[in-house]
Each structure stands twice: as structure tokens, then as C-alpha cells.
């Protein structure tokens, strides 16, 4: 298990190095000069050069990359070109919205998907199964931004149960903060719950006809008991993969939902920074999101080995 852990850790570090190179040099070739954007088209060349020197933009790309990556390692994300404030502080403020939103949406997705997937697999071919699969197909097909607007229309404008957007801040109380994140979390969770339910159902159906399930039934377990005690754990490998990918998507891909609900999260920060050519913010946020995705993938791989010890031998 230790060797397996170290191998996955080495792969994680290599992935982060490659990702940092790709993020930095891809953004380097994007047209536009941050100094020209900040000072306007009428700025003199001397003023532009002075600002580029102040921001470190006059250095060669390899030197800027080394300066940026060494800062990331020590926790210094640099200073925003536009706002002239530490990028780490900006990310921290936004992360306290995006991270709870992603976790909240993932929990909603799991709470919906697991019962739906298990009962659908247990009653394969029934009207219940057909209805659940139809509902999941609809959940995948509906764009989440349209669903978000419908939630705002019904629950905020018509019923006045929730606010239409914005975030009051955690200092106003945890319940108020969670209430403002509920509609965005539901909008994000709908397609993820639909995908997860279908994957869980399919994975369960693959193991329901195995010999050990028939043996468990022969020993007196009901179909439900056999599924919960034996089949579910063996069906969890693809489900864990989907959960890990979904959390990464929810954390990194909520830009549209954050804009629909006017949430000041990481998605809106990246969107605004791209528009303002604030490259240091874009690079740092993207690197943080890559780190989160890689860490989630690493955690899922470790959970693979815990759920199914055979996975350790396959990857040595």
C-alpha cells in the first residue's frame, strides 16, 4: 500500500508541474498587454515601460515562470495587476463561497442519486425503473443555467422563499449563507445527480448476477439486503470516479451559475480577471483549481485501493 501511495504521489507532482507549464505559457501567447489595458490607449511608451517593469512584465517568460512558481510553492500568489492587492487574499475570499457551494451541491447530488440508483437497479424493468431513468435523462438534457433561472422565478420571485441572488457573507450566520447557496447548489446538483444515478444503476446491474450475490440470497438475505451489504461496495469503483470528477467540475465549472446568482466566487473572479487581462490572478486561480482536481483524483485512487485491494496490485 505504501508503494502504491508513493507512486500515485509522484504522478501527482509530475501532473502539477506539467499543468503549471501549460497554464503559464498558454496565457503568455494570449493577445493583449496588461499594462496597456490598465493605462489605456493614450498612455505614453515611457509610462507603459515603467508599469511593465513594476509588474515584472519586462522579464523573459522563463524568469517570470520561475518567479511565479516559486511564489506558489511558498504561498505567495503575487499581486493583482488591476486591484494591486495580494492574489492570495482575493482567492481566499472567493474560495469561502465556491468551496461550500461545490460541497453543498455534491451532497445534494449524492442524496438524490444513491437512493434513485439503488432502487432503480433493484427493480429493473419496472415502471419505477423506467420513470427514474426518464427523469435522469431529462436532468442531463436540461441546461443547468435554464434550470437556475426557473428556480429563481418560482422560489425567489413567486414564492419569496429564497433571495434571487447575492451572498450575505458568513458573518451574517451559517444558516443565512447556506440559504443563499441552496438554489445555486440545486441547479448545479441536478445534472450531476442524474449522471451519478445512471452510473450507480449500471454498475449495480453488472454485479447483481455474480455468484457471490446468488450465494448471499441462498443464505437467506433478501434482495435489498444483498444489494446493500455486498453489491453496493463492489459497484463503487466507477461511482467513486464520477463523484471525484463531479466535485472537480462543481468547484471549477460553476462560472455560469455564479453569474446567474451574482455569487462572488472563483468562477466570477476568473471571468472578470480574463476580461481585465489580470494574468497573475487567472494563472493562480487556474493552478489552484488544477491542484484541487489532482488532489481529488489522488484521493479517489487511494479510495480505490481501500475499496478493492486488487487495484493495488494492478498499478504496481
C-alpha positions in Angstrom: 0.0 0.0 0.0 2.9 2.3 0.8 4.5 1.7 -2.6 1.2 2.4 -4.3 0.7 5.6 -2.3 4.2 6.9 -3.3 3.7 6.0 -7.0 0.5 8.0 -7.0 2.1 10.9 -5.2 4.9 11.0 -7.8 2.3 11.1 -10.5 0.5 13.9 -8.8 3.7 16.1 -8.6 4.5 15.5 -12.2 1.0 16.4 -13.3 1.2 19.7 -11.3 4.5 20.6 -12.9 3.2 19.9 -16.5 -0.1 21.8 -15.7 1.8 24.8 -14.4 3.9 25.0 -17.6 0.8 24.7 -19.8 -1.2 27.3 -17.9 1.6 29.8 -17.9 2.8 29.6 -21.5 -0.7 29.3 -23.0 -1.7 32.5 -21.2 1.6 34.1 -22.4 0.5 33.8 -26.0 -3.0 35.3 -25.4 -3.2 38.6 -27.2 -3.2 41.8 -25.2 -0.9 43.7 -22.9 -2.0 44.1 -19.2 -0.1 47.4 -18.9 -1.8 48.8 -22.0 -5.2 47.7 -20.6 -4.6 49.3 -17.3 -3.3 52.7 -18.6 -5.4 53.0 -21.7 -4.6 53.5 -25.4 -3.4 57.1 -24.8 -0.6 56.1 -22.4 3.0 57.0 -23.5 5.5 54.3 -24.1 7.7 55.5 -21.2 4.8 55.1 -18.8 4.0 51.7 -20.2 7.6 50.6 -19.8 7.6 51.8 -16.2 4.5 49.9 -15.4 5.7 46.7 -17.1 8.9 46.9 -15.0 6.9 47.4 -11.8 4.7 44.4 -12.6 7.7 42.3 -13.7 6.3 42.0 -17.3 9.7 43.1 -18.7 11.3 39.9 -17.7 11.7 36.9 -20.0 8.9 34.3 -19.9 11.1 31.6 -18.3 12.1 34.0 -15.5 8.5 35.1 -14.9 7.5 31.4 -14.8 10.2 30.6 -12.2 9.2 33.7 -10.1 5.5 32.7 -10.3 6.0 29.0 -9.5 8.4 29.7 -6.6 5.9 32.1 -5.1 3.1 29.4 -5.4 5.3 26.9 -3.5 5.8 29.4 -0.7 2.2 30.5 -0.6 2.8 33.9 -2.3 0.5 34.1 -5.3 1.7 37.6 -6.3 -0.1 40.9 -6.6 -3.1 41.6 -8.8 -2.3 43.9 -11.7 -5.7 45.5 -11.6 -6.5 45.8 -7.9 -3.0 46.0 -6.6 -3.9 43.6 -3.7 -2.4 40.2 -2.9 -3.9 37.5 -5.1 -3.9 35.0 -2.2 -6.3 37.2 -0.3 -8.6 37.6 -3.3 -8.7 33.8 -3.8 -9.3 33.1 -0.2 -12.3 35.4 -0.1 -13.8 33.8 -3.1 -12.9 30.3 -2.1 -15.1 30.5 1.0 -18.1 30.8 -1.4 -17.1 28.4 -4.2 -15.9 25.5 -1.9 -19.0 25.4 0.3 -21.2 25.7 -2.9 -19.4 22.7 -4.5 -19.6 20.6 -1.4 -23.3 21.5 -0.9 -24.1 20.7 -4.5 -22.2 17.4 -4.3 -24.1 16.3 -1.1 -27.4 17.1 -2.7 -26.4 15.1 -5.8 -25.4 12.1 -3.7 -28.5 12.2 -1.5 -30.7 12.2 -4.7 -28.6 9.8 -6.8 -27.9 6.9 -4.4 -31.5 6.0 -3.4 -32.6 6.5 -7.1 -29.8 4.4 -8.5 -30.1 1.6 -5.9 -33.9 1.3 -6.1 -33.8 1.5 -9.9 -31.3 -1.3 -10.1 -33.3 -3.4 -7.5 -36.5 -3.0 -9.6 -35.0 -3.3 -13.1 -37.6 -3.2 -15.8 -40.4 -2.0 -13.6 -42.4 1.2 -14.0 -40.4 2.8 -11.2 -37.1 2.0 -13.0 -38.4 3.5 -16.3 -39.6 6.6 -14.5 -36.3 7.1 -12.7 -34.3 6.6 -15.9 -36.6 9.0 -17.8 -36.1 11.6 -15.1 -32.4 11.3 -15.1 -32.3 11.6 -18.9 -34.3 14.8 -18.5 -32.0 16.0 -15.8 -29.0 15.6 -18.1 -30.7 17.3 -21.0 -31.9 20.4 -19.2 -29.2 23.1 -19.2 -28.4 24.0 -15.6 -28.4 27.8 -16.2 -32.0 27.5 -17.5 -32.9 25.4 -14.5 -31.3 28.0 -12.3 -33.4 30.8 -13.8 -36.6 28.7 -13.3 -35.6 28.2 -9.7 -35.2 31.9 -9.3 -38.5 32.6 -11.0 -40.5 30.2 -8.8 -38.8 30.1 -5.4 -37.4 33.7 -5.3 -39.8 35.8 -7.4 -43.1 33.9 -7.0 -42.9 32.3 -3.6 -40.2 34.6 -1.9 -38.7 31.6 -0.1 -35.1 32.5 -1.2 -33.3 35.6 -2.4 -32.8 35.9 -6.2 -29.0 36.2 -5.9 -26.1 37.6 -4.0 -24.3 36.3 -0.9 -24.8 38.0 2.6 -21.5 36.7 4.0 -20.8 34.0 6.5 -20.6 36.7 9.3 -24.4 37.0 8.9 -24.8 33.4 10.1 -24.2 30.0 8.6 -27.9 29.4 8.0 -28.3 32.6 6.0 -25.2 31.7 4.0 -26.5 28.2 3.3 -29.9 29.5 2.4 -28.4 31.8 -0.2 -26.4 28.9 -1.7 -29.3 26.5 -1.8 -30.8 27.4 -5.2 -27.4 27.6 -6.9 -26.4 24.2 -5.3 -29.7 22.6 -6.5 -29.1 24.0 -10.0 -25.6 22.5 -10.1 -26.6 19.2 -8.5 -29.5 18.3 -10.9 -27.4 17.1 -13.9 -24.7 15.6 -11.6 -27.3 13.6 -9.7 -28.8 12.3 -12.9 -25.4 11.1 -14.2 -24.4 9.6 -10.8 -27.8 7.7 -10.5 -27.3 6.2 -14.0 -23.7 5.2 -13.4 -24.7 3.6 -10.0 -27.6 1.7 -11.5 -25.4 0.4 -14.4 -22.6 -0.6 -12.0 -25.1 -2.4 -9.7 -26.7 -4.3 -12.6 -23.2 -5.6 -13.6 -22.7 -7.2 -10.2 -26.2 -8.4 -9.4 -25.8 -11.6 -11.3 -22.4 -12.6 -9.8 -22.1 -15.9 -7.9 -21.5 -14.3 -4.5 -24.8 -12.4 -4.8 -26.7 -15.7 -5.5 -24.9 -17.3 -2.6 -25.9 -14.5 -0.3 -29.5 -14.8 -1.5 -29.3 -18.6 -0.9 -28.2 -18.0 2.7 -31.4 -16.1 3.4 -30.7 -12.5 2.6 -33.4 -10.5 0.9 -32.6 -8.8 -2.4 -32.3 -5.5 -0.7 -30.0 -6.8 2.0 -27.8 -8.5 -0.6 -27.5 -5.2 -2.6 -26.7 -3.1 0.4 -24.3 -5.5 2.2 -22.5 -6.9 -0.8 -23.3 -5.5 -4.2 -23.0 -1.8 -3.4 -19.4 -1.9 -2.2 -18.3 -3.8 -5.3 -20.1 -1.4 -7.5 -18.4 1.7 -6.0 -15.3 1.8 -8.2 -16.9 3.7 -11.2 -19.1 5.6 -8.8 -16.1 7.0 -6.9 -14.6 8.1 -10.2 -17.8 10.0 -11.1 -18.0 11.6 -7.6 -14.4 12.8 -7.8 -14.9 14.2 -11.3 -18.1 15.9 -10.3 -16.6 17.6 -7.3 -13.8 18.9 -9.5 -16.4 20.1 -12.0 -18.5 21.7 -9.4 -15.5 23.6 -7.9 -14.0 24.7 -11.2 -17.0 24.9 -13.6 -19.6 26.9 -11.8 -18.9 30.2 -13.7 -22.3 30.4 -15.3 -24.3 29.6 -12.1 -22.2 32.1 -10.1 -23.1 34.7 -12.7 -26.8 33.8 -12.7 -27.0 34.2 -8.9 -24.4 37.0 -8.6 -22.2 35.0 -6.3 -18.7 36.4 -5.8 -16.9 33.1 -6.2 -13.8 31.8 -8.0 -15.7 31.5 -11.3 -16.7 35.1 -11.4 -13.1 36.1 -10.3 -11.6 34.2 -13.3 -14.2 35.7 -15.7 -13.5 39.2 -14.5 -9.7 38.7 -14.5 -9.7 37.4 -18.1 -11.7 40.5 -19.2 -9.2 42.8 -17.4 -6.1 40.9 -18.6 -5.1 40.3 -14.9 -3.0 37.3 -15.9 -1.4 36.7 -12.5 -4.9 36.2 -11.0 -6.0 33.9 -13.8 -2.8 31.8 -13.6 -3.0 31.4 -9.8 -6.7 30.5 -9.7 -6.3 28.0 -12.6 -3.3 26.5 -10.8 -5.3 26.2 -7.6 -8.2 24.5 -9.4 -5.8 22.1 -11.1 -4.3 21.3 -7.7 -7.8 20.7 -6.3 -8.7 18.4 -9.3 -5.4 16.4 -8.9 -5.8 16.1 -5.2 -9.4 14.8 -5.6 -8.2 12.3 -8.2 -5.4 11.2 -5.9 -7.9 10.7 -3.0 -10.1 8.7 -5.3 -7.2 6.5 -6.3 -6.4 5.8 -2.7 -10.0 5.0 -2.0 -9.9 2.6 -5.0 -7.2 0.6 -3.1 -9.2 0.7 0.1 -12.5 -0.4 -1.5 -10.9 -3.0 -3.8 -7.4 -4.3 -2.7 -6.9 -5.9 -6.2 -6.4 -2.3 -7.5 -3.1 -2.1 -5.6 -1.5 -5.0 -7.5 -2.7 -3.7 -10.9 -0.9 -0.4 -10.6 2.5 -1.6 -9.2 
